[in-house]
Amino acid sequence: MHPQLKSRQICFFLIAFVPVTKLFMMSSIIAGIAKEDMWISTLLNVALDVISLLCICFACKKAQADFITILENNFGKTGKNIILFLYFIYFLLKAVIPINEQKDYVELTLYMTQPTLLTFLPVLLCSFFLCLKELRTLGRLADVIWIVTLVGFITLMALSVGSTDFSALLPIGVNGLGNILKGSYSSFIWFGDIAYLIFFIGKFNYQKHDTLKIVFSYLATGVMVIFFTMVFFGVFTSIAFRQQFALTEISKYSTVINSIGRFDYVAILLLLFSNMFAISMPIYFAVKMLQGIFPIKQKWIFPLCVTSAYALLLLFFNEFFYSIEQFMLIYANGYFLLLGNILPIFTVFLRNKENKGYAIKTC
């Protein structure tokens, strides 16, 4: 194995890129179902991700090869290609709503005039460029971007918490277990980020206490997201389900904002900067799945094909995005649960046939 990452960078990867994609439309979707219990729905998803993460960390501890090699040792080339193709579809779908979220947010809240696709094209160009790089580039990005994410999030929450009515979250569980579980299920598309770590197996040298560090880092991101949902509902209460772009609205009722102006836009721009890389992650891994199935020398072909597909989707299917989102939220969440949580749990059962006795699976 040739390590391209350090365990520190995996921790920073989780903090930098996992929470920001959950700060746009997700909260309004859950609030429309679970209402004041939306934070419990989010908590359930975080707990499920933690269980999957523990299994992947155990697999990383025993792994002596990368994930793709282990798949081939267990299932042969055909089985490996089938699994990689399933994950290619998973990552391809996982990027659709976050990309459209950021595009709509920027165009509808930050532009005074009618924008065009050219205003969002730099984001896709960033994704294309990132797809040409190795995993070590993601590690170096994480070393920097985690600070941007934390500063943006802490600033936004500091400006918002004063306007939050936490009593609106009471009584706990009033909406019933059914609505809580339904709210959890409806948001699987924004969770399951643990699937990224499957493809980190064999890409870093596992050291003692790395499991504790990685799990703690993910728990920190989980606390951030849960706290955001609590503040979100505490600010908007009964109209929370209507606030699709709450990032702009959640802090504007602060007395500080009334005194010094929209200082919260600094925090928002920091989070948008982090999110530009976060929404590139599923595109990056989708490209790596294609490269694992069809190894070719021209590394630019698959990134160009995938990013062009998203550009065409935004250009020609923009008016149909509501239907696309409804399909994803109603019918595709089972697929996200399977690939993002259930299959990663089974990584602990994979064995490297060349190293008998070692239960390994990649992360």
Contacts in CASP RR format, 6 or more apart in sequence:
PFRMAT RR
TARGET T0000
AUTHOR 0000-0000-0000
METHOD contacts of the structure
MODEL  1
MHPQLKSRQICFFLIAFVPVTKLFMMSSIIAGIAKEDMWISTLLNVALDV
ISLLCICFACKKAQADFITILENNFGKTGKNIILFLYFIYFLLKAVIPIN
EQKDYVELTLYMTQPTLLTFLPVLLCSFFLCLKELRTLGRLADVIWIVTL
VGFITLMALSVGSTDFSALLPIGVNGLGNILKGSYSSFIWFGDIAYLIFF
IGKFNYQKHDTLKIVFSYLATGVMVIFFTMVFFGVFTSIAFRQQFALTEI
SKYSTVINSIGRFDYVAILLLLFSNMFAISMPIYFAVKMLQGIFPIKQKW
IFPLCVTSAYALLLLFFNEFFYSIEQFMLIYANGYFLLLGNILPIFTVFL
RNKENKGYAIKTC
1 64 0 8 1.000
1 65 0 8 1.000
1 66 0 8 1.000
1 202 0 8 1.000
1 203 0 8 1.000
3 202 0 8 1.000
3 203 0 8 1.000
3 204 0 8 1.000
3 205 0 8 1.000
4 134 0 8 1.000
4 135 0 8 1.000
4 136 0 8 1.000
4 203 0 8 1.000
4 204 0 8 1.000
5 135 0 8 1.000
5 136 0 8 1.000
5 138 0 8 1.000
5 139 0 8 1.000
5 200 0 8 1.000
5 203 0 8 1.000
5 204 0 8 1.000
6 139 0 8 1.000
6 204 0 8 1.000
7 204 0 8 1.000
7 205 0 8 1.000
7 206 0 8 1.000
7 207 0 8 1.000
7 210 0 8 1.000
7 213 0 8 1.000
7 214 0 8 1.000
8 143 0 8 1.000
8 213 0 8 1.000
9 138 0 8 1.000
9 139 0 8 1.000
9 140 0 8 1.000
9 142 0 8 1.000
9 143 0 8 1.000
9 204 0 8 1.000
10 142 0 8 1.000
10 197 0 8 1.000
10 200 0 8 1.000
10 204 0 8 1.000
10 214 0 8 1.000
10 217 0 8 1.000
11 213 0 8 1.000
11 214 0 8 1.000
11 216 0 8 1.000
11 217 0 8 1.000
12 139 0 8 1.000
12 142 0 8 1.000
12 143 0 8 1.000
12 145 0 8 1.000
12 146 0 8 1.000
12 217 0 8 1.000
13 138 0 8 1.000
13 139 0 8 1.000
13 142 0 8 1.000
13 146 0 8 1.000
13 196 0 8 1.000
14 193 0 8 1.000
14 214 0 8 1.000
14 217 0 8 1.000
14 218 0 8 1.000
14 220 0 8 1.000
14 221 0 8 1.000
15 142 0 8 1.000
15 146 0 8 1.000
15 149 0 8 1.000
15 150 0 8 1.000
15 217 0 8 1.000
15 220 0 8 1.000
15 221 0 8 1.000
16 141 0 8 1.000
16 142 0 8 1.000
16 145 0 8 1.000
16 146 0 8 1.000
16 148 0 8 1.000
16 149 0 8 1.000
16 274 0 8 1.000
16 277 0 8 1.000
16 278 0 8 1.000
17 142 0 8 1.000
17 145 0 8 1.000
17 149 0 8 1.000
17 193 0 8 1.000
17 274 0 8 1.000
17 277 0 8 1.000
17 278 0 8 1.000
17 281 0 8 1.000
18 193 0 8 1.000
18 218 0 8 1.000
18 221 0 8 1.000
18 222 0 8 1.000
18 278 0 8 1.000
19 149 0 8 1.000
19 153 0 8 1.000
19 221 0 8 1.000
19 222 0 8 1.000
19 224 0 8 1.000
19 225 0 8 1.000
19 228 0 8 1.000
20 149 0 8 1.000
20 153 0 8 1.000
20 271 0 8 1.000
20 274 0 8 1.000
20 275 0 8 1.000
20 278 0 8 1.000
21 98 0 8 1.000
21 101 0 8 1.000
21 190 0 8 1.000
21 275 0 8 1.000
21 278 0 8 1.000
21 279 0 8 1.000
22 190 0 8 1.000
22 191 0 8 1.000
22 225 0 8 1.000
22 228 0 8 1.000
23 153 0 8 1.000
23 225 0 8 1.000
23 228 0 8 1.000
23 247 0 8 1.000
23 271 0 8 1.000
23 275 0 8 1.000
24 98 0 8 1.000
24 101 0 8 1.000
24 102 0 8 1.000
24 105 0 8 1.000
24 244 0 8 1.000
24 245 0 8 1.000
24 246 0 8 1.000
24 247 0 8 1.000
24 275 0 8 1.000
25 97 0 8 1.000
25 101 0 8 1.000
25 244 0 8 1.000
25 245 0 8 1.000
26 187 0 8 1.000
26 190 0 8 1.000
27 38 0 8 1.000
27 228 0 8 1.000
27 229 0 8 1.000
27 232 0 8 1.000
27 233 0 8 1.000
27 240 0 8 1.000
27 243 0 8 1.000
27 246 0 8 1.000
28 240 0 8 1.000
28 241 0 8 1.000
28 242 0 8 1.000
28 243 0 8 1.000
28 244 0 8 1.000
28 246 0 8 1.000
29 183 0 8 1.000
29 186 0 8 1.000
29 187 0 8 1.000
29 329 0 8 1.000
30 38 0 8 1.000
30 41 0 8 1.000
30 42 0 8 1.000
30 183 0 8 1.000
30 184 0 8 1.000
30 186 0 8 1.000
30 187 0 8 1.000
30 229 0 8 1.000
31 38 0 8 1.000
31 232 0 8 1.000
31 233 0 8 1.000
31 236 0 8 1.000
31 240 0 8 1.000
31 241 0 8 1.000
31 243 0 8 1.000
32 38 0 8 1.000
32 240 0 8 1.000
32 241 0 8 1.000
33 41 0 8 1.000
33 179 0 8 1.000
33 182 0 8 1.000
33 183 0 8 1.000
33 186 0 8 1.000
34 40 0 8 1.000
34 41 0 8 1.000
34 175 0 8 1.000
34 179 0 8 1.000
34 180 0 8 1.000
34 182 0 8 1.000
34 183 0 8 1.000
34 184 0 8 1.000
35 175 0 8 1.000
35 179 0 8 1.000
35 233 0 8 1.000
35 240 0 8 1.000
35 241 0 8 1.000
36 168 0 8 1.000
36 169 0 8 1.000
36 170 0 8 1.000
36 174 0 8 1.000
36 175 0 8 1.000
36 233 0 8 1.000
36 237 0 8 1.000
37 172 0 8 1.000
37 173 0 8 1.000
37 174 0 8 1.000
37 175 0 8 1.000
37 176 0 8 1.000
37 179 0 8 1.000
37 180 0 8 1.000
38 183 0 8 1.000
38 229 0 8 1.000
38 232 0 8 1.000
38 233 0 8 1.000
38 240 0 8 1.000
39 169 0 8 1.000
39 226 0 8 1.000
39 229 0 8 1.000
39 230 0 8 1.000
39 233 0 8 1.000
40 172 0 8 1.000
40 173 0 8 1.000
40 180 0 8 1.000
41 180 0 8 1.000
41 181 0 8 1.000
41 183 0 8 1.000
41 184 0 8 1.000
41 187 0 8 1.000
42 184 0 8 1.000
42 187 0 8 1.000
42 222 0 8 1.000
42 225 0 8 1.000
42 226 0 8 1.000
42 229 0 8 1.000
43 226 0 8 1.000
44 180 0 8 1.000
44 181 0 8 1.000
44 184 0 8 1.000
45 184 0 8 1.000
45 187 0 8 1.000
45 188 0 8 1.000
45 191 0 8 1.000
46 191 0 8 1.000
46 219 0 8 1.000
46 222 0 8 1.000
46 225 0 8 1.000
46 226 0 8 1.000
48 191 0 8 1.000
48 341 0 8 1.000
49 191 0 8 1.000
49 192 0 8 1.000
49 193 0 8 1.000
49 194 0 8 1.000
49 218 0 8 1.000
49 341 0 8 1.000
50 215 0 8 1.000
50 218 0 8 1.000
50 219 0 8 1.000
51 341 0 8 1.000
51 345 0 8 1.000
52 192 0 8 1.000
52 194 0 8 1.000
52 340 0 8 1.000
52 341 0 8 1.000
52 344 0 8 1.000
52 345 0 8 1.000
53 194 0 8 1.000
53 197 0 8 1.000
53 214 0 8 1.000
53 215 0 8 1.000
53 218 0 8 1.000
54 211 0 8 1.000
54 215 0 8 1.000
55 344 0 8 1.000
55 345 0 8 1.000
55 346 0 8 1.000
55 347 0 8 1.000
55 348 0 8 1.000
55 361 0 8 1.000
56 194 0 8 1.000
56 197 0 8 1.000
56 198 0 8 1.000
56 201 0 8 1.000
56 344 0 8 1.000
56 347 0 8 1.000
56 361 0 8 1.000
56 363 0 8 1.000
57 210 0 8 1.000
57 211 0 8 1.000
57 214 0 8 1.000
57 215 0 8 1.000
57 363 0 8 1.000
58 211 0 8 1.000
58 348 0 8 1.000
59 201 0 8 1.000
59 347 0 8 1.000
59 348 0 8 1.000
59 350 0 8 1.000
59 359 0 8 1.000
59 360 0 8 1.000
59 361 0 8 1.000
59 362 0 8 1.000
59 363 0 8 1.000
60 197 0 8 1.000
60 200 0 8 1.000
60 201 0 8 1.000
60 202 0 8 1.000
60 204 0 8 1.000
60 206 0 8 1.000
60 210 0 8 1.000
60 362 0 8 1.000
60 363 0 8 1.000
61 206 0 8 1.000
61 210 0 8 1.000
61 211 0 8 1.000
62 358 0 8 1.000
62 359 0 8 1.000
62 360 0 8 1.000
63 70 0 8 1.000
63 201 0 8 1.000
63 202 0 8 1.000
63 206 0 8 1.000
63 352 0 8 1.000
63 360 0 8 1.000
63 361 0 8 1.000
63 362 0 8 1.000
63 363 0 8 1.000
64 202 0 8 1.000
64 352 0 8 1.000
64 355 0 8 1.000
64 358 0 8 1.000
64 360 0 8 1.000
65 73 0 8 1.000
65 202 0 8 1.000
65 352 0 8 1.000
65 354 0 8 1.000
65 360 0 8 1.000
65 362 0 8 1.000
66 199 0 8 1.000
66 201 0 8 1.000
66 202 0 8 1.000
66 203 0 8 1.000
66 362 0 8 1.000
67 198 0 8 1.000
67 199 0 8 1.000
67 201 0 8 1.000
67 202 0 8 1.000
67 361 0 8 1.000
67 362 0 8 1.000
67 363 0 8 1.000
68 80 0 8 1.000
68 84 0 8 1.000
68 199 0 8 1.000
68 292 0 8 1.000
68 362 0 8 1.000
70 201 0 8 1.000
70 350 0 8 1.000
70 352 0 8 1.000
70 360 0 8 1.000
70 361 0 8 1.000
70 362 0 8 1.000
71 79 0 8 1.000
71 80 0 8 1.000
71 83 0 8 1.000
71 84 0 8 1.000
71 350 0 8 1.000
71 362 0 8 1.000
72 80 0 8 1.000
73 352 0 8 1.000
73 353 0 8 1.000
73 354 0 8 1.000
74 350 0 8 1.000
74 351 0 8 1.000
74 352 0 8 1.000
74 353 0 8 1.000
75 82 0 8 1.000
75 83 0 8 1.000
81 292 0 8 1.000
81 293 0 8 1.000
84 289 0 8 1.000
84 292 0 8 1.000
84 293 0 8 1.000
85 289 0 8 1.000
85 293 0 8 1.000
86 339 0 8 1.000
87 195 0 8 1.000
87 285 0 8 1.000
87 289 0 8 1.000
87 339 0 8 1.000
88 286 0 8 1.000
88 289 0 8 1.000
88 290 0 8 1.000
88 293 0 8 1.000
89 335 0 8 1.000
90 195 0 8 1.000
90 335 0 8 1.000
90 336 0 8 1.000
90 339 0 8 1.000
90 340 0 8 1.000
91 195 0 8 1.000
91 282 0 8 1.000
91 283 0 8 1.000
91 285 0 8 1.000
91 286 0 8 1.000
91 289 0 8 1.000
92 282 0 8 1.000
92 286 0 8 1.000
92 306 0 8 1.000
93 189 0 8 1.000
93 328 0 8 1.000
93 332 0 8 1.000
93 335 0 8 1.000
93 336 0 8 1.000
94 189 0 8 1.000
94 282 0 8 1.000
94 336 0 8 1.000
95 279 0 8 1.000
95 282 0 8 1.000
95 283 0 8 1.000
95 286 0 8 1.000
95 310 0 8 1.000
96 310 0 8 1.000
96 313 0 8 1.000
96 324 0 8 1.000
96 328 0 8 1.000
97 189 0 8 1.000
97 190 0 8 1.000
97 325 0 8 1.000
97 328 0 8 1.000
98 190 0 8 1.000
98 275 0 8 1.000
98 278 0 8 1.000
98 279 0 8 1.000
98 282 0 8 1.000
99 123 0 8 1.000
99 279 0 8 1.000
99 310 0 8 1.000
99 314 0 8 1.000
100 314 0 8 1.000
100 321 0 8 1.000
100 325 0 8 1.000
102 120 0 8 1.000
102 123 0 8 1.000
102 272 0 8 1.000
102 275 0 8 1.000
102 276 0 8 1.000
102 279 0 8 1.000
103 120 0 8 1.000
103 123 0 8 1.000
103 314 0 8 1.000
104 245 0 8 1.000
105 245 0 8 1.000
105 247 0 8 1.000
105 248 0 8 1.000
105 272 0 8 1.000
106 115 0 8 1.000
106 119 0 8 1.000
106 120 0 8 1.000
106 272 0 8 1.000
107 115 0 8 1.000
107 119 0 8 1.000
107 120 0 8 1.000
108 245 0 8 1.000
109 245 0 8 1.000
109 247 0 8 1.000
109 248 0 8 1.000
111 119 0 8 1.000
117 311 0 8 1.000
117 314 0 8 1.000
117 315 0 8 1.000
120 314 0 8 1.000
121 311 0 8 1.000
123 276 0 8 1.000
123 279 0 8 1.000
123 280 0 8 1.000
124 307 0 8 1.000
124 310 0 8 1.000
124 311 0 8 1.000
125 307 0 8 1.000
126 276 0 8 1.000
126 277 0 8 1.000
126 280 0 8 1.000
127 279 0 8 1.000
127 280 0 8 1.000
127 283 0 8 1.000
127 284 0 8 1.000
127 303 0 8 1.000
127 307 0 8 1.000
127 310 0 8 1.000
128 303 0 8 1.000
128 304 0 8 1.000
128 307 0 8 1.000
130 137 0 8 1.000
130 138 0 8 1.000
130 277 0 8 1.000
130 280 0 8 1.000
130 283 0 8 1.000
130 284 0 8 1.000
131 280 0 8 1.000
131 283 0 8 1.000
131 284 0 8 1.000
131 287 0 8 1.000
131 302 0 8 1.000
131 303 0 8 1.000
131 306 0 8 1.000
131 307 0 8 1.000
132 299 0 8 1.000
132 300 0 8 1.000
132 303 0 8 1.000
135 200 0 8 1.000
135 203 0 8 1.000
138 281 0 8 1.000
138 284 0 8 1.000
141 277 0 8 1.000
145 273 0 8 1.000
145 274 0 8 1.000
145 277 0 8 1.000
148 270 0 8 1.000
148 273 0 8 1.000
148 274 0 8 1.000
149 270 0 8 1.000
149 271 0 8 1.000
149 274 0 8 1.000
151 267 0 8 1.000
151 270 0 8 1.000
152 266 0 8 1.000
152 267 0 8 1.000
152 268 0 8 1.000
152 270 0 8 1.000
152 271 0 8 1.000
152 274 0 8 1.000
153 224 0 8 1.000
153 228 0 8 1.000
153 267 0 8 1.000
153 271 0 8 1.000
155 264 0 8 1.000
155 266 0 8 1.000
155 267 0 8 1.000
155 270 0 8 1.000
156 247 0 8 1.000
156 250 0 8 1.000
156 251 0 8 1.000
156 264 0 8 1.000
156 267 0 8 1.000
156 268 0 8 1.000
156 271 0 8 1.000
157 227 0 8 1.000
157 228 0 8 1.000
157 231 0 8 1.000
159 251 0 8 1.000
159 254 0 8 1.000
159 256 0 8 1.000
159 257 0 8 1.000
159 263 0 8 1.000
159 264 0 8 1.000
159 267 0 8 1.000
160 231 0 8 1.000
160 235 0 8 1.000
160 250 0 8 1.000
160 251 0 8 1.000
160 254 0 8 1.000
161 231 0 8 1.000
162 254 0 8 1.000
163 235 0 8 1.000
163 251 0 8 1.000
163 253 0 8 1.000
163 254 0 8 1.000
164 230 0 8 1.000
164 231 0 8 1.000
164 234 0 8 1.000
164 235 0 8 1.000
165 234 0 8 1.000
165 235 0 8 1.000
165 237 0 8 1.000
166 230 0 8 1.000
166 234 0 8 1.000
168 233 0 8 1.000
168 234 0 8 1.000
168 237 0 8 1.000
169 230 0 8 1.000
169 233 0 8 1.000
169 234 0 8 1.000
173 180 0 8 1.000
185 333 0 8 1.000
185 334 0 8 1.000
185 337 0 8 1.000
186 329 0 8 1.000
186 333 0 8 1.000
187 333 0 8 1.000
188 333 0 8 1.000
188 334 0 8 1.000
188 336 0 8 1.000
188 337 0 8 1.000
189 328 0 8 1.000
189 329 0 8 1.000
189 332 0 8 1.000
189 333 0 8 1.000
189 336 0 8 1.000
191 336 0 8 1.000
191 340 0 8 1.000
191 341 0 8 1.000
192 336 0 8 1.000
192 340 0 8 1.000
192 341 0 8 1.000
194 218 0 8 1.000
194 340 0 8 1.000
194 341 0 8 1.000
194 344 0 8 1.000
195 285 0 8 1.000
195 339 0 8 1.000
195 340 0 8 1.000
195 344 0 8 1.000
196 281 0 8 1.000
196 285 0 8 1.000
197 214 0 8 1.000
197 344 0 8 1.000
197 363 0 8 1.000
198 344 0 8 1.000
198 347 0 8 1.000
198 361 0 8 1.000
198 362 0 8 1.000
198 363 0 8 1.000
199 285 0 8 1.000
199 288 0 8 1.000
199 362 0 8 1.000
199 363 0 8 1.000
200 362 0 8 1.000
200 363 0 8 1.000
201 347 0 8 1.000
201 360 0 8 1.000
201 361 0 8 1.000
201 362 0 8 1.000
201 363 0 8 1.000
202 362 0 8 1.000
202 363 0 8 1.000
231 250 0 8 1.000
232 240 0 8 1.000
232 243 0 8 1.000
232 246 0 8 1.000
232 250 0 8 1.000
233 240 0 8 1.000
234 240 0 8 1.000
235 246 0 8 1.000
235 249 0 8 1.000
235 250 0 8 1.000
235 253 0 8 1.000
236 242 0 8 1.000
236 243 0 8 1.000
236 246 0 8 1.000
236 249 0 8 1.000
236 250 0 8 1.000
240 246 0 8 1.000
243 249 0 8 1.000
243 250 0 8 1.000
247 268 0 8 1.000
247 271 0 8 1.000
248 264 0 8 1.000
248 268 0 8 1.000
251 257 0 8 1.000
251 264 0 8 1.000
251 267 0 8 1.000
252 262 0 8 1.000
252 264 0 8 1.000
254 264 0 8 1.000
256 263 0 8 1.000
257 263 0 8 1.000
257 264 0 8 1.000
283 306 0 8 1.000
283 307 0 8 1.000
283 310 0 8 1.000
286 306 0 8 1.000
287 302 0 8 1.000
287 303 0 8 1.000
287 306 0 8 1.000
290 302 0 8 1.000
290 306 0 8 1.000
291 299 0 8 1.000
291 302 0 8 1.000
294 302 0 8 1.000
296 302 0 8 1.000
317 324 0 8 1.000
344 363 0 8 1.000
346 361 0 8 1.000
347 361 0 8 1.000
347 362 0 8 1.000
347 363 0 8 1.000
348 359 0 8 1.000
348 361 0 8 1.000
349 359 0 8 1.000
349 361 0 8 1.000
350 359 0 8 1.000
350 360 0 8 1.000
350 361 0 8 1.000
350 362 0 8 1.000
351 357 0 8 1.000
351 358 0 8 1.000
351 359 0 8 1.000
351 360 0 8 1.000
352 358 0 8 1.000
352 360 0 8 1.000
END
